[in-house]
Amino acid sequence: MSESEVRKDGVHGARPDREALVGKGLPGRGGGGRGRRGRRGGRGEKAMVPEAEFTSYYGRPVLKAPTWKASDVAAYLFLGGLAGAGSVLAAGAQLTGRPVAARALKISSLAAITGSTAALIHDLGRPARFANMLRVMKPTSPMSMGSWILAGYGPAAGAAAVLDATGLFPRLGAAATGAAAALGPAVTTYTAVLICDTAVPAWHEGRREMPFVFTGSAMSAAAGMALAAAPVRETGPMRTAALLGGVLELAAAKTLEHRAGLAAEPYKQGKAGRFMRAGEILSGAGTAGAVLLGGRSRAAAALCGTALLAGSTCTRFGIFHAGMQSARDPKYTVVPQRERVNAREAEART
Amino acid sequence: MGFFTDTSVCIGCKACEVACKEWNSVPEDGLEFTGMSYDNTQQLGADTWRHVAFIEQSKPIGQAEPGTDHGGSPGAASDGGGTDMRWLMASDVCKHCTHAACLDVCPTGSLFRTEFGTVVVQEDICNGCGYCVPACPYGVIDQRKEDGRVWKCTLCYDRIGGGLEPACAKACPTDSIQYGPLDELRERAALRVEQLHGIGVEDARLYGHDPDDGVGGDGAFFLLLDEPEVYGLPPDPVVTTRDMPSMWRHAGVAAAAMLGGLAAVFAAHGREGGAR
């Protein structure tokens, strides 16, 4: 299905990726190649970073993109955050005499952690494979540490929800609530380390901000859940938490996008860019609405809560897809590494 | 033990690809014409443990004169009657890094370091989480779609355990793939680079031979005739678990910020019916 045509004076209309691009600055094809041209920035969008000059093997990716499915793993990231932050909010609500919010959050945390475990098992393929996760304990593997965190957190969150709903063993219920709240922040943040401990440029280069994006996003989602599920008189702290989470999520994500250089480009483009922008708008609107109107009407609070949940979901999908995009384009792997090598060589010469 | 792949003598016969598949019973991985080059294997993957890259360049090699008539070859340019085109062929393989990211992140201990210093997947323990796939800075290890588990070069663990050289090295007709103790291979490689520089192949360089690089040196290293990225290799790969302590620290700070922040929020609001 080639559209190129061979004539006496050469090949016409050949595919742009056909020839391997020779190292730039070397004799032969001076200036080297530019890799996949015209793939982006075509819709009058202003390029944030100048088009990178680099060479690659027929434009093929250097890295293997994660084999994870967005519906499983991006959902897993969102649900883990919702569960973890929800448990902390539930404990706070319980301690300050807000029983309806506390119960709603405990139930949502149980549901979310069950859902995230189901997503994880679905991604593994067979339930029996989850047992292998607890075969070793490896601090160098965030997934191993995460499995152990979940093994502790899951039963605690489950007990907290079931004992609250049934009213049985209140002391044990309080202990479980406390345990879930203590492990909640770990459940929320370990997933950030999980994705950043990969060679995927958009994730690894954002490793400093990612835990804060995840924490903010999780707080905003859990607060949204409480706003949607609890009466207005109980959700005062949730509205403040939504503000805190929204500001943290947005500030950390913006810092990431500015600091990570070329590796941050995927957060602004394509599918990832659309999810990130949608997340910003929904979180922003949800936060503003929650603070301004959430205290007055139950309906407004529920609407804002839903927007916060949707915003957090969009952010997680945006982060997931940004990683995929950055792994599929060799530019994001080669250009920063080449700059590093050149800088090192320049330093060695002086 | 390890591999030294001297791409300057690779003839692109793909004997290594075939020998690897035969010995390790690696399934067929799709017979497709990609239209991108003569390289229809495309890349390393779950079912391709050796991959021969074909790079078509307009650049002279060594002291060959560009524009020299090579006997009226079909690609000859019309002006000088010659061509300055060259082929680079390179057999790629798992690098068996000294600091292997795939091994570090594997949550089950399925990936392990053998007594030969190589990195191998135990297929009966691999649970298909796929974490090693994006962790590899070289894009080597991959998941086999049918069974969900990951596969890659074992450096013929079974053969070297029995005193044989790996199938690819055995099959290589030009000794482009050499197997042996790494120190000895590095010595041989340094000599070869010197020899090539001596005959005017200035671009000859080693890749992955330095034990002080971002992955602690590769158990499989290469002699290349151009920049690594031309071959689809990363110019400066780094084992990402190197940043592990800093990443856990940042996560810890974020977790503490969440606990502290929310505690402050509840403290400020007080009991229900209190402050607000």
Interface residues (C-beta under 8 A of the other chain):
Chain A: M1 S2 R15 D17 R18 E19 A20 L21 V22 G23 L26 P27 G28 R29 F54 T55 S56 Y57 Y58 R60 P61 V62 L63 K64 A65 P66 T67 W68 A85 V88 L89 G92 A93 L95 T96 G97 R98 D123 L124 G125 R126 R129 F130 N132 M133 R135 V136 K138 P139 T140 S141 P142 M143 S144 S147 P185 A186 T188 T189 Y190 A192 V193 L194 C196 D197 T198 A199 V200 H204 R207 R208 M210 P211 F212 F214 T215 A218 M219 R233 E234 G236 P237 T240 A241 L244 L248 G323 A327 P330 T333 V334 Q337 R338 R340 V341
Chain B: G35 M36 S37 D39 Q42 Q43 G45 A53 I55 E56 Q57 S58 K59 P60 D84 A101 D104 V105 C106 P107 T108 G109 S110 I125 N127 G128 C129 G130 Y131 V133 P134 A135 C136 P137 Y138 G139 V140 I141 D142 Q143 G148 D203 D226 E227 E229 V230 Y231 G232 L233 P234 P235 D236 P237 V238 T240 T241 D243 M244 S246 M247 W248 H250 A251 G252 V253 A254 A255 A256 A257 M258 L259 G261 L262 A263 V265 F266 A268 H269 G270 R271 E272 G273 G274 A275 R276
